[in-house]
Amino acid sequence: MPLMDRIVIDPDVVHGRPVIRGTRMRVADVLSLLASGATTPESLEDYPYLSVDDIKASHHYAAAQSGHTVLVAS
């Protein structure tokens, strides 16, 4: 499965926020874990339904989102 296919947005799941496919684990939650210092192995131990590819997909999703143009109304 391509990494980005692991991330889904469904209005009926977690109010349409991006989540790991088949879970209610938000991409933001995965990134917050890592940003707070948790390692990938620690995250996988705490959340056994995640995989290394799910964490990689979260990184790819965040990178793609940060590259979007932001327009600021003056």
N, CA, C and O atoms as a Tripos MOL2 file, in Angstrom:
@<TRIPOS>MOLECULE
protein
  296   295    74     0     0
PROTEIN
NO_CHARGES

@<TRIPOS>ATOM
      1 N           0.8480   -1.1780    0.0000 N.3       1 MET1
      2 CA          0.0000    0.0000    0.0000 C.3       1 MET1
      3 C           0.8940    1.2410    0.0000 C.2       1 MET1
      4 O           1.7920    1.3550    0.8340 O.2       1 MET1
      5 N           0.6560    2.1670   -0.9230 N.am      2 PRO2
      6 CA          1.4120    3.4260   -0.8920 C.3       2 PRO2
      7 C           1.1820    4.1500    0.4380 C.2       2 PRO2
      8 O           0.0890    4.1010    1.0020 O.2       2 PRO2
      9 N           2.2220    4.8180    0.9250 N.am      3 LEU3
     10 CA          2.1430    5.4630    2.2350 C.3       3 LEU3
     11 C           0.9480    6.3940    2.3670 C.2       3 LEU3
     12 O           0.2340    6.3460    3.3690 O.2       3 LEU3
     13 N           0.7240    7.2320    1.3800 N.am      4 MET4
     14 CA         -0.3430    8.2220    1.5090 C.3       4 MET4
     15 C          -1.7390    7.5850    1.5170 C.2       4 MET4
     16 O          -2.7040    8.2270    1.9320 O.2       4 MET4
     17 N          -1.8530    6.3380    1.0650 N.am      5 ASP5
     18 CA         -3.1410    5.6410    1.1310 C.3       5 ASP5
     19 C          -3.4750    5.2250    2.5580 C.2       5 ASP5
     20 O          -4.6050    4.8230    2.8390 O.2       5 ASP5
     21 N          -2.5060    5.3180    3.4550 N.am      6 ARG6
     22 CA         -2.7320    4.9730    4.8590 C.3       6 ARG6
     23 C          -3.4490    6.0920    5.6060 C.2       6 ARG6
     24 O          -3.9760    5.8720    6.6970 O.2       6 ARG6
     25 N          -3.4740    7.2860    5.0290 N.am      7 ILE7
     26 CA         -4.1180    8.4320    5.6590 C.3       7 ILE7
     27 C          -5.4700    8.6510    4.9910 C.2       7 ILE7
     28 O          -5.5540    8.7490    3.7670 O.2       7 ILE7
     29 N          -6.5190    8.7260    5.7900 N.am      8 VAL8
     30 CA         -7.8600    8.9290    5.2410 C.3       8 VAL8
     31 C          -8.5520   10.0910    5.9510 C.2       8 VAL8
     32 O          -8.2670   10.4090    7.1060 O.2       8 VAL8
     33 N          -9.4650   10.7030    5.2180 N.am      9 ILE9
     34 CA        -10.2990   11.7620    5.7780 C.3       9 ILE9
     35 C         -11.7390   11.3790    5.4980 C.2       9 ILE9
     36 O         -12.1570   11.2490    4.3470 O.2       9 ILE9
     37 N         -12.4860   11.2010    6.5730 N.am     10 ASP10
     38 CA        -13.8850   10.7910    6.4780 C.3      10 ASP10
     39 C         -14.6760   11.6700    7.4380 C.2      10 ASP10
     40 O         -14.3860   11.6740    8.6340 O.2      10 ASP10
     41 N         -15.6650   12.4130    6.9500 N.am     11 PRO11
     42 CA        -16.4220   13.3040    7.8280 C.3      11 PRO11
     43 C         -17.0730   12.5860    9.0130 C.2      11 PRO11
     44 O         -17.3990   13.2230   10.0150 O.2      11 PRO11
     45 N         -17.2630   11.2780    8.9090 N.am     12 ASP12
     46 CA        -17.8800   10.5200    9.9900 C.3      12 ASP12
     47 C         -16.8790    9.9660   11.0040 C.2      12 ASP12
     48 O         -17.2720    9.3370   11.9870 O.2      12 ASP12
     49 N         -15.5990   10.1960   10.7690 N.am     13 VAL13
     50 CA        -14.5550    9.7030   11.6780 C.3      13 VAL13
     51 C         -13.7680   10.8900   12.1980 C.2      13 VAL13
     52 O         -13.1450   11.6140   11.4220 O.2      13 VAL13
     53 N         -13.7920   11.0920   13.4850 N.am     14 VAL14
     54 CA        -13.0540   12.1640   14.1690 C.3      14 VAL14
     55 C         -13.3000   13.5230   13.4950 C.2      14 VAL14
     56 O         -12.3720   14.3070   13.2940 O.2      14 VAL14
     57 N         -14.5550   13.7800   13.1560 N.am     15 HIS15
     58 CA        -14.9700   15.0670   12.5870 C.3      15 HIS15
     59 C         -14.2050   15.4460   11.3210 C.2      15 HIS15
     60 O         -13.9780   16.6270   11.0570 O.2      15 HIS15
     61 N         -13.8070   14.4430   10.5400 N.am     16 GLY16
     62 CA        -13.1640   14.7070    9.2580 C.3      16 GLY16
     63 C         -11.6880   15.0350    9.3290 C.2      16 GLY16
     64 O         -11.1020   15.4710    8.3370 O.2      16 GLY16
     65 N         -11.0830   14.8360   10.4740 N.am     17 ARG17
     66 CA         -9.6440   15.0810   10.5880 C.3      17 ARG17
     67 C          -8.8870   13.8970    9.9940 C.2      17 ARG17
     68 O          -9.3920   12.7750   10.0110 O.2      17 ARG17
     69 N          -7.6830   14.1280    9.4680 N.am     18 PRO18
     70 CA         -6.9110   13.0220    8.8870 C.3      18 PRO18
     71 C          -6.5320   11.9960    9.9550 C.2      18 PRO18
     72 O          -6.0180   12.3480   11.0170 O.2      18 PRO18
     73 N          -6.7940   10.7260    9.6560 N.am     19 VAL19
     74 CA         -6.4980    9.6310   10.5730 C.3      19 VAL19
     75 C          -5.7680    8.5140    9.8440 C.2      19 VAL19
     76 O          -5.7410    8.4620    8.6150 O.2      19 VAL19
     77 N          -5.1780    7.6230   10.6320 N.am     20 ILE20
     78 CA         -4.5780    6.4170   10.0770 C.3      20 ILE20
     79 C          -5.7270    5.4760    9.6930 C.2      20 ILE20
     80 O          -6.6270    5.2190   10.4930 O.2      20 ILE20
     81 N          -5.6800    4.9720    8.4640 N.am     21 ARG21
     82 CA         -6.7470    4.1020    7.9390 C.3      21 ARG21
     83 C          -7.0620    2.9760    8.9230 C.2      21 ARG21
     84 O          -6.1600    2.3260    9.4520 O.2      21 ARG21
     85 N          -8.3480    2.7590    9.1570 N.am     22 GLY22
     86 CA         -8.7940    1.6690   10.0120 C.3      22 GLY22
     87 C          -8.7160    1.9680   11.5030 C.2      22 GLY22
     88 O          -8.9840    1.0940   12.3270 O.2      22 GLY22
     89 N          -8.3490    3.2050   11.8550 N.am     23 THR23
     90 CA         -8.2580    3.5890   13.2640 C.3      23 THR23
     91 C          -8.9400    4.9390   13.4530 C.2      23 THR23
     92 O          -9.4350    5.5420   12.5010 O.2      23 THR23
     93 N          -8.9550    5.3930   14.6830 N.am     24 ARG24
     94 CA         -9.4010    6.7520   14.9860 C.3      24 ARG24
     95 C          -8.2020    7.5790   15.4420 C.2      24 ARG24
     96 O          -8.3680    8.6380   16.0480 O.2      24 ARG24
     97 N          -6.9850    7.0920   15.1470 N.am     25 MET25
     98 CA         -5.7520    7.7710   15.5390 C.3      25 MET25
     99 C          -5.4600    8.8770   14.5350 C.2      25 MET25
    100 O          -5.1690    8.6190   13.3670 O.2      25 MET25
    101 N          -5.5450   10.1270   15.0220 N.am     26 ARG26
    102 CA         -5.3170   11.2690   14.1460 C.3      26 ARG26
    103 C          -3.8340   11.3980   13.7950 C.2      26 ARG26
    104 O          -2.9600   11.0790   14.6010 O.2      26 ARG26
    105 N          -3.5750   11.8650   12.5970 N.am     27 VAL27
    106 CA         -2.2080   12.1430   12.1740 C.3      27 VAL27
    107 C          -1.5670   13.1270   13.1560 C.2      27 VAL27
    108 O          -0.3970   12.9790   13.5110 O.2      27 VAL27
    109 N          -2.3250   14.1190   13.5890 N.am     28 ALA28
    110 CA         -1.8060   15.1090   14.5400 C.3      28 ALA28
    111 C          -1.3540   14.4490   15.8360 C.2      28 ALA28
    112 O          -0.3670   14.8750   16.4350 O.2      28 ALA28
    113 N          -2.0610   13.4180   16.2740 N.am     29 ASP29
    114 CA         -1.6750   12.7140   17.5090 C.3      29 ASP29
    115 C          -0.3580   11.9600   17.3280 C.2      29 ASP29
    116 O           0.4860   11.9550   18.2240 O.2      29 ASP29
    117 N          -0.1880   11.3320   16.1850 N.am     30 VAL30
    118 CA          1.0670   10.6250   15.8960 C.3      30 VAL30
    119 C           2.2170   11.6180   15.8940 C.2      30 VAL30
    120 O           3.2620   11.3710   16.4960 O.2      30 VAL30
    121 N           2.0200   12.7450   15.2130 N.am     31 LEU31
    122 CA          3.0820   13.7490   15.1390 C.3      31 LEU31
    123 C           3.3660   14.3620   16.5020 C.2      31 LEU31
    124 O           4.5200   14.6570   16.8150 O.2      31 LEU31
    125 N           2.3430   14.5560   17.3130 N.am     32 SER32
    126 CA          2.5370   15.1040   18.6620 C.3      32 SER32
    127 C           3.3560   14.1620   19.5330 C.2      32 SER32
    128 O           4.2130   14.6010   20.3000 O.2      32 SER32
    129 N           3.0900   12.8690   19.4110 N.am     33 LEU33
    130 CA          3.8780   11.8920   20.1580 C.3      33 LEU33
    131 C           5.3600   12.0370   19.8320 C.2      33 LEU33
    132 O           6.2050   12.1100   20.7240 O.2      33 LEU33
    133 N           5.6540   12.0760   18.5470 N.am     34 LEU34
    134 CA          7.0440   12.1510   18.1110 C.3      34 LEU34
    135 C           7.6690   13.4930   18.4790 C.2      34 LEU34
    136 O           8.8380   13.5510   18.8580 O.2      34 LEU34
    137 N           6.9010   14.5610   18.3680 N.am     35 ALA35
    138 CA          7.4050   15.8990   18.7020 C.3      35 ALA35
    139 C           7.7080   16.0200   20.1910 C.2      35 ALA35
    140 O           8.5800   16.7900   20.5930 O.2      35 ALA35
    141 N           6.9880   15.2600   21.0020 N.am     36 SER36
    142 CA          7.2140   15.3270   22.4490 C.3      36 SER36
    143 C           8.3800   14.4570   22.8930 C.2      36 SER36
    144 O           8.7130   14.4110   24.0770 O.2      36 SER36
    145 N           8.9960   13.7690   21.9420 N.am     37 GLY37
    146 CA         10.1920   12.9970   22.2610 C.3      37 GLY37
    147 C          10.0250   11.4970   22.2390 C.2      37 GLY37
    148 O          11.0010   10.7690   22.4210 O.2      37 GLY37
    149 N           8.8200   11.0150   22.0220 N.am     38 ALA38
    150 CA          8.6210    9.5690   21.9370 C.3      38 ALA38
    151 C           9.3080    9.0390   20.6850 C.2      38 ALA38
    152 O           9.2440    9.6630   19.6260 O.2      38 ALA38
    153 N           9.9490    7.9150   20.8020 N.am     39 THR39
    154 CA         10.5880    7.2960   19.6400 C.3      39 THR39
    155 C           9.5550    6.4620   18.8880 C.2      39 THR39
    156 O           8.4750    6.1750   19.4040 O.2      39 THR39
    157 N           9.8970    6.0870   17.6870 N.am     40 THR40
    158 CA          8.9960    5.2280   16.9220 C.3      40 THR40
    159 C           8.7430    3.9140   17.6610 C.2      40 THR40
    160 O           7.5880    3.5060   17.7820 O.2      40 THR40
    161 N           9.7900    3.2320   18.1630 N.am     41 PRO41
    162 CA          9.5070    1.9910   18.9000 C.3      41 PRO41
    163 C           8.6120    2.2050   20.1330 C.2      41 PRO41
    164 O           7.7570    1.3680   20.4240 O.2      41 PRO41
    165 N           8.7990    3.2980   20.8470 N.am     42 GLU42
    166 CA          7.9370    3.5880   22.0030 C.3      42 GLU42
    167 C           6.4960    3.8080   21.5640 C.2      42 GLU42
    168 O           5.5620    3.3240   22.2040 O.2      42 GLU42
    169 N           6.3240    4.5370   20.4740 N.am     43 SER43
    170 CA          4.9780    4.7980   19.9610 C.3      43 SER43
    171 C           4.2950    3.5030   19.5400 C.2      43 SER43
    172 O           3.1060    3.3100   19.7910 O.2      43 SER43
    173 N           5.0480    2.6240   18.9040 N.am     44 LEU44
    174 CA          4.4830    1.3510   18.4590 C.3      44 LEU44
    175 C           4.1440    0.4580   19.6510 C.2      44 LEU44
    176 O           3.1870   -0.3150   19.5980 O.2      44 LEU44
    177 N           4.9220    0.5620   20.7180 N.am     45 GLU45
    178 CA          4.6220   -0.2200   21.9190 C.3      45 GLU45
    179 C           3.3470    0.2930   22.5940 C.2      45 GLU45
    180 O           2.5180   -0.4930   23.0530 O.2      45 GLU45
    181 N           3.2040    1.6140   22.6480 N.am     46 ASP46
    182 CA          2.0220    2.2120   23.2760 C.3      46 ASP46
    183 C           0.7620    2.0600   22.4310 C.2      46 ASP46
    184 O          -0.3430    1.9810   22.9670 O.2      46 ASP46
    185 N           0.9270    2.0200   21.1220 N.am     47 TYR47
    186 CA         -0.2020    1.9220   20.1880 C.3      47 TYR47
    187 C           0.0500    0.7690   19.2250 C.2      47 TYR47
    188 O           0.4360    0.9950   18.0780 O.2      47 TYR47
    189 N          -0.1620   -0.4580   19.6730 N.am     48 PRO48
    190 CA          0.2000   -1.6380   18.8680 C.3      48 PRO48
    191 C          -0.5590   -1.7650   17.5460 C.2      48 PRO48
    192 O          -0.1600   -2.5430   16.6800 O.2      48 PRO48
    193 N          -1.6370   -1.0180   17.3850 N.am     49 TYR49
    194 CA         -2.3750   -1.0740   16.1130 C.3      49 TYR49
    195 C          -1.7290   -0.1980   15.0440 C.2      49 TYR49
    196 O          -2.1650   -0.2100   13.8930 O.2      49 TYR49
    197 N          -0.6890    0.5680   15.4120 N.am     50 LEU50
    198 CA          0.0630    1.3550   14.4280 C.3      50 LEU50
    199 C           1.2240    0.5340   13.8920 C.2      50 LEU50
    200 O           1.6760   -0.4220   14.5220 O.2      50 LEU50
    201 N           1.6980    0.9300   12.7080 N.am     51 SER51
    202 CA          2.8830    0.2990   12.1210 C.3      51 SER51
    203 C           3.9100    1.3830   11.8000 C.2      51 SER51
    204 O           3.6040    2.5750   11.8180 O.2      51 SER51
    205 N           5.1080    0.9500   11.5130 N.am     52 VAL52
    206 CA          6.1570    1.8900   11.1100 C.3      52 VAL52
    207 C           5.6890    2.6710    9.8850 C.2      52 VAL52
    208 O           5.9240    3.8760    9.7920 O.2      52 VAL52
    209 N           5.0360    2.0000    8.9560 N.am     53 ASP53
    210 CA          4.5580    2.6880    7.7510 C.3      53 ASP53
    211 C           3.4800    3.7220    8.0750 C.2      53 ASP53
    212 O           3.3730    4.7330    7.3800 O.2      53 ASP53
    213 N           2.6900    3.4880    9.1040 N.am     54 ASP54
    214 CA          1.6940    4.4880    9.5170 C.3      54 ASP54
    215 C           2.3940    5.7600   10.0040 C.2      54 ASP54
    216 O           1.9590    6.8720    9.7050 O.2      54 ASP54
    217 N           3.4630    5.5840   10.7420 N.am     55 ILE55
    218 CA          4.2190    6.7440   11.2410 C.3      55 ILE55
    219 C           4.8930    7.4660   10.0860 C.2      55 ILE55
    220 O           4.8840    8.6960   10.0320 O.2      55 ILE55
    221 N           5.4740    6.7150    9.1650 N.am     56 LYS56
    222 CA          6.0770    7.3340    7.9780 C.3      56 LYS56
    223 C           5.0170    8.0900    7.1700 C.2      56 LYS56
    224 O           5.2720    9.1920    6.6840 O.2      56 LYS56
    225 N           3.8370    7.5000    7.0320 N.am     57 ALA57
    226 CA          2.7590    8.1480    6.2820 C.3      57 ALA57
    227 C           2.3550    9.4600    6.9490 C.2      57 ALA57
    228 O           2.0480   10.4350    6.2620 O.2      57 ALA57
    229 N           2.3530    9.4930    8.2750 N.am     58 SER58
    230 CA          2.0380   10.7300    8.9990 C.3      58 SER58
    231 C           3.0540   11.8140    8.6820 C.2      58 SER58
    232 O           2.6900   12.9750    8.4940 O.2      58 SER58
    233 N           4.3220   11.4410    8.6200 N.am     59 HIS59
    234 CA          5.3730   12.4010    8.2540 C.3      59 HIS59
    235 C           5.1720   12.9090    6.8320 C.2      59 HIS59
    236 O           5.2670   14.1090    6.5730 O.2      59 HIS59
    237 N           4.8980   12.0030    5.9280 N.am     60 HIS60
    238 CA          4.6840   12.4020    4.5260 C.3      60 HIS60
    239 C           3.4770   13.3280    4.3950 C.2      60 HIS60
    240 O           3.5190   14.3140    3.6580 O.2      60 HIS60
    241 N           2.4170   13.0090    5.1040 N.am     61 TYR61
    242 CA          1.2200   13.8410    5.0550 C.3      61 TYR61
    243 C           1.5200   15.2390    5.5750 C.2      61 TYR61
    244 O           1.1220   16.2290    4.9620 O.2      61 TYR61
    245 N           2.2180   15.3250    6.6980 N.am     62 ALA62
    246 CA          2.5590   16.6280    7.2780 C.3      62 ALA62
    247 C           3.4490   17.4260    6.3270 C.2      62 ALA62
    248 O           3.2600   18.6320    6.1620 O.2      62 ALA62
    249 N           4.4050   16.7650    5.7110 N.am     63 ALA63
    250 CA          5.2870   17.4540    4.7670 C.3      63 ALA63
    251 C           4.4970   18.0000    3.5730 C.2      63 ALA63
    252 O           4.7250   19.1210    3.1190 O.2      63 ALA63
    253 N           3.5760   17.1910    3.0830 N.am     64 ALA64
    254 CA          2.7630   17.6280    1.9390 C.3      64 ALA64
    255 C           1.8920   18.8180    2.3240 C.2      64 ALA64
    256 O           1.7390   19.7500    1.5350 O.2      64 ALA64
    257 N           1.3240   18.7990    3.5180 N.am     65 GLN65
    258 CA          0.4580   19.8910    3.9640 C.3      65 GLN65
    259 C           1.2470   21.1770    4.1820 C.2      65 GLN65
    260 O           0.7340   22.2670    3.9290 O.2      65 GLN65
    261 N           2.4700   21.0620    4.6400 N.am     66 SER66
    262 CA          3.2610   22.2670    4.9110 C.3      66 SER66
    263 C           3.7190   22.9540    3.6310 C.2      66 SER66
    264 O           4.1560   24.1050    3.6640 O.2      66 SER66
    265 N           3.6220   22.2540    2.5040 N.am     67 GLY67
    266 CA          4.0240   22.8480    1.2390 C.3      67 GLY67
    267 C           2.9280   23.6110    0.5200 C.2      67 GLY67
    268 O           3.1580   24.1580   -0.5580 O.2      67 GLY67
    269 N           1.7290   23.6540    1.1090 N.am     68 HIS68
    270 CA          0.6070   24.3590    0.4720 C.3      68 HIS68
    271 C           0.7770   25.8720    0.6080 C.2      68 HIS68
    272 O           1.2510   26.3710    1.6290 O.2      68 HIS68
    273 N           0.3870   26.5730   -0.4210 N.am     69 THR69
    274 CA          0.4090   28.0300   -0.4070 C.3      69 THR69
    275 C          -0.6580   28.5510    0.5390 C.2      69 THR69
    276 O          -1.7910   28.0710    0.5480 O.2      69 THR69
    277 N          -0.2810   29.5320    1.3280 N.am     70 VAL70
    278 CA         -1.2270   30.1480    2.2570 C.3      70 VAL70
    279 C          -1.4570   31.5930    1.7960 C.2      70 VAL70
    280 O          -0.5110   32.3700    1.6710 O.2      70 VAL70
    281 N          -2.7040   31.9360    1.5510 N.am     71 LEU71
    282 CA         -3.0480   33.2890    1.1420 C.3      71 LEU71
    283 C          -3.5550   34.0440    2.3760 C.2      71 LEU71
    284 O          -4.3910   33.5450    3.1290 O.2      71 LEU71
    285 N          -3.0370   35.2360    2.5580 N.am     72 VAL72
    286 CA         -3.4400   36.0520    3.6930 C.3      72 VAL72
    287 C          -4.1760   37.2670    3.1540 C.2      72 VAL72
    288 O          -3.6260   38.0380    2.3670 O.2      72 VAL72
    289 N          -5.3990   37.4310    3.5710 N.am     73 ALA73
    290 CA         -6.1920   38.5910    3.1430 C.3      73 ALA73
    291 C          -5.7170   39.8130    3.8990 C.2      73 ALA73
    292 O          -5.4920   39.7640    5.1080 O.2      73 ALA73
    293 N          -5.5690   40.8960    3.1830 N.am     74 SER74
    294 CA         -5.1010   42.1210    3.8540 C.3      74 SER74
    295 C          -6.2340   43.0630    4.1550 C.2      74 SER74
    296 O          -6.0110   44.1360    4.7160 O.2      74 SER74
@<TRIPOS>BOND
     1     1     2 1
     2     2     3 1
     3     3     4 2
     4     3     5 am
     5     5     6 1
     6     6     7 1
     7     7     8 2
     8     7     9 am
     9     9    10 1
    10    10    11 1
    11    11    12 2
    12    11    13 am
    13    13    14 1
    14    14    15 1
    15    15    16 2
    16    15    17 am
    17    17    18 1
    18    18    19 1
    19    19    20 2
    20    19    21 am
    21    21    22 1
    22    22    23 1
    23    23    24 2
    24    23    25 am
    25    25    26 1
    26    26    27 1
    27    27    28 2
    28    27    29 am
    29    29    30 1
    30    30    31 1
    31    31    32 2
    32    31    33 am
    33    33    34 1
    34    34    35 1
    35    35    36 2
    36    35    37 am
    37    37    38 1
    38    38    39 1
    39    39    40 2
    40    39    41 am
    41    41    42 1
    42    42    43 1
    43    43    44 2
    44    43    45 am
    45    45    46 1
    46    46    47 1
    47    47    48 2
    48    47    49 am
    49    49    50 1
    50    50    51 1
    51    51    52 2
    52    51    53 am
    53    53    54 1
    54    54    55 1
    55    55    56 2
    56    55    57 am
    57    57    58 1
    58    58    59 1
    59    59    60 2
    60    59    61 am
    61    61    62 1
    62    62    63 1
    63    63    64 2
    64    63    65 am
    65    65    66 1
    66    66    67 1
    67    67    68 2
    68    67    69 am
    69    69    70 1
    70    70    71 1
    71    71    72 2
    72    71    73 am
    73    73    74 1
    74    74    75 1
    75    75    76 2
    76    75    77 am
    77    77    78 1
    78    78    79 1
    79    79    80 2
    80    79    81 am
    81    81    82 1
    82    82    83 1
    83    83    84 2
    84    83    85 am
    85    85    86 1
    86    86    87 1
    87    87    88 2
    88    87    89 am
    89    89    90 1
    90    90    91 1
    91    91    92 2
    92    91    93 am
    93    93    94 1
    94    94    95 1
    95    95    96 2
    96    95    97 am
    97    97    98 1
    98    98    99 1
    99    99   100 2
   100    99   101 am
   101   101   102 1
   102   102   103 1
   103   103   104 2
   104   103   105 am
   105   105   106 1
   106   106   107 1
   107   107   108 2
   108   107   109 am
   109   109   110 1
   110   110   111 1
   111   111   112 2
   112   111   113 am
   113   113   114 1
   114   114   115 1
   115   115   116 2
   116   115   117 am
   117   117   118 1
   118   118   119 1
   119   119   120 2
   120   119   121 am
   121   121   122 1
   122   122   123 1
   123   123   124 2
   124   123   125 am
   125   125   126 1
   126   126   127 1
   127   127   128 2
   128   127   129 am
   129   129   130 1
   130   130   131 1
   131   131   132 2
   132   131   133 am
   133   133   134 1
   134   134   135 1
   135   135   136 2
   136   135   137 am
   137   137   138 1
   138   138   139 1
   139   139   140 2
   140   139   141 am
   141   141   142 1
   142   142   143 1
   143   143   144 2
   144   143   145 am
   145   145   146 1
   146   146   147 1
   147   147   148 2
   148   147   149 am
   149   149   150 1
   150   150   151 1
   151   151   152 2
   152   151   153 am
   153   153   154 1
   154   154   155 1
   155   155   156 2
   156   155   157 am
   157   157   158 1
   158   158   159 1
   159   159   160 2
   160   159   161 am
   161   161   162 1
   162   162   163 1
   163   163   164 2
   164   163   165 am
   165   165   166 1
   166   166   167 1
   167   167   168 2
   168   167   169 am
   169   169   170 1
   170   170   171 1
   171   171   172 2
   172   171   173 am
   173   173   174 1
   174   174   175 1
   175   175   176 2
   176   175   177 am
   177   177   178 1
   178   178   179 1
   179   179   180 2
   180   179   181 am
   181   181   182 1
   182   182   183 1
   183   183   184 2
   184   183   185 am
   185   185   186 1
   186   186   187 1
   187   187   188 2
   188   187   189 am
   189   189   190 1
   190   190   191 1
   191   191   192 2
   192   191   193 am
   193   193   194 1
   194   194   195 1
   195   195   196 2
   196   195   197 am
   197   197   198 1
   198   198   199 1
   199   199   200 2
   200   199   201 am
   201   201   202 1
   202   202   203 1
   203   203   204 2
   204   203   205 am
   205   205   206 1
   206   206   207 1
   207   207   208 2
   208   207   209 am
   209   209   210 1
   210   210   211 1
   211   211   212 2
   212   211   213 am
   213   213   214 1
   214   214   215 1
   215   215   216 2
   216   215   217 am
   217   217   218 1
   218   218   219 1
   219   219   220 2
   220   219   221 am
   221   221   222 1
   222   222   223 1
   223   223   224 2
   224   223   225 am
   225   225   226 1
   226   226   227 1
   227   227   228 2
   228   227   229 am
   229   229   230 1
   230   230   231 1
   231   231   232 2
   232   231   233 am
   233   233   234 1
   234   234   235 1
   235   235   236 2
   236   235   237 am
   237   237   238 1
   238   238   239 1
   239   239   240 2
   240   239   241 am
   241   241   242 1
   242   242   243 1
   243   243   244 2
   244   243   245 am
   245   245   246 1
   246   246   247 1
   247   247   248 2
   248   247   249 am
   249   249   250 1
   250   250   251 1
   251   251   252 2
   252   251   253 am
   253   253   254 1
   254   254   255 1
   255   255   256 2
   256   255   257 am
   257   257   258 1
   258   258   259 1
   259   259   260 2
   260   259   261 am
   261   261   262 1
   262   262   263 1
   263   263   264 2
   264   263   265 am
   265   265   266 1
   266   266   267 1
   267   267   268 2
   268   267   269 am
   269   269   270 1
   270   270   271 1
   271   271   272 2
   272   271   273 am
   273   273   274 1
   274   274   275 1
   275   275   276 2
   276   275   277 am
   277   277   278 1
   278   278   279 1
   279   279   280 2
   280   279   281 am
   281   281   282 1
   282   282   283 1
   283   283   284 2
   284   283   285 am
   285   285   286 1
   286   286   287 1
   287   287   288 2
   288   287   289 am
   289   289   290 1
   290   290   291 1
   291   291   292 2
   292   291   293 am
   293   293   294 1
   294   294   295 1
   295   295   296 2
@<TRIPOS>SUBSTRUCTURE
     1 MET1         2 RESIDUE 1 A MET
     2 PRO2         6 RESIDUE 1 A PRO
     3 LEU3        10 RESIDUE 1 A LEU
     4 MET4        14 RESIDUE 1 A MET
     5 ASP5        18 RESIDUE 1 A ASP
     6 ARG6        22 RESIDUE 1 A ARG
     7 ILE7        26 RESIDUE 1 A ILE
     8 VAL8        30 RESIDUE 1 A VAL
     9 ILE9        34 RESIDUE 1 A ILE
    10 ASP10       38 RESIDUE 1 A ASP
    11 PRO11       42 RESIDUE 1 A PRO
    12 ASP12       46 RESIDUE 1 A ASP
    13 VAL13       50 RESIDUE 1 A VAL
    14 VAL14       54 RESIDUE 1 A VAL
    15 HIS15       58 RESIDUE 1 A HIS
    16 GLY16       62 RESIDUE 1 A GLY
    17 ARG17       66 RESIDUE 1 A ARG
    18 PRO18       70 RESIDUE 1 A PRO
    19 VAL19       74 RESIDUE 1 A VAL
    20 ILE20       78 RESIDUE 1 A ILE
    21 ARG21       82 RESIDUE 1 A ARG
    22 GLY22       86 RESIDUE 1 A GLY
    23 THR23       90 RESIDUE 1 A THR
    24 ARG24       94 RESIDUE 1 A ARG
    25 MET25       98 RESIDUE 1 A MET
    26 ARG26      102 RESIDUE 1 A ARG
    27 VAL27      106 RESIDUE 1 A VAL
    28 ALA28      110 RESIDUE 1 A ALA
    29 ASP29      114 RESIDUE 1 A ASP
    30 VAL30      118 RESIDUE 1 A VAL
    31 LEU31      122 RESIDUE 1 A LEU
    32 SER32      126 RESIDUE 1 A SER
    33 LEU33      130 RESIDUE 1 A LEU
    34 LEU34      134 RESIDUE 1 A LEU
    35 ALA35      138 RESIDUE 1 A ALA
    36 SER36      142 RESIDUE 1 A SER
    37 GLY37      146 RESIDUE 1 A GLY
    38 ALA38      150 RESIDUE 1 A ALA
    39 THR39      154 RESIDUE 1 A THR
    40 THR40      158 RESIDUE 1 A THR
    41 PRO41      162 RESIDUE 1 A PRO
    42 GLU42      166 RESIDUE 1 A GLU
    43 SER43      170 RESIDUE 1 A SER
    44 LEU44      174 RESIDUE 1 A LEU
    45 GLU45      178 RESIDUE 1 A GLU
    46 ASP46      182 RESIDUE 1 A ASP
    47 TYR47      186 RESIDUE 1 A TYR
    48 PRO48      190 RESIDUE 1 A PRO
    49 TYR49      194 RESIDUE 1 A TYR
    50 LEU50      198 RESIDUE 1 A LEU
    51 SER51      202 RESIDUE 1 A SER
    52 VAL52      206 RESIDUE 1 A VAL
    53 ASP53      210 RESIDUE 1 A ASP
    54 ASP54      214 RESIDUE 1 A ASP
    55 ILE55      218 RESIDUE 1 A ILE
    56 LYS56      222 RESIDUE 1 A LYS
    57 ALA57      226 RESIDUE 1 A ALA
    58 SER58      230 RESIDUE 1 A SER
    59 HIS59      234 RESIDUE 1 A HIS
    60 HIS60      238 RESIDUE 1 A HIS
    61 TYR61      242 RESIDUE 1 A TYR
    62 ALA62      246 RESIDUE 1 A ALA
    63 ALA63      250 RESIDUE 1 A ALA
    64 ALA64      254 RESIDUE 1 A ALA
    65 GLN65      258 RESIDUE 1 A GLN
    66 SER66      262 RESIDUE 1 A SER
    67 GLY67      266 RESIDUE 1 A GLY
    68 HIS68      270 RESIDUE 1 A HIS
    69 THR69      274 RESIDUE 1 A THR
    70 VAL70      278 RESIDUE 1 A VAL
    71 LEU71      282 RESIDUE 1 A LEU
    72 VAL72      286 RESIDUE 1 A VAL
    73 ALA73      290 RESIDUE 1 A ALA
    74 SER74      294 RESIDUE 1 A SER
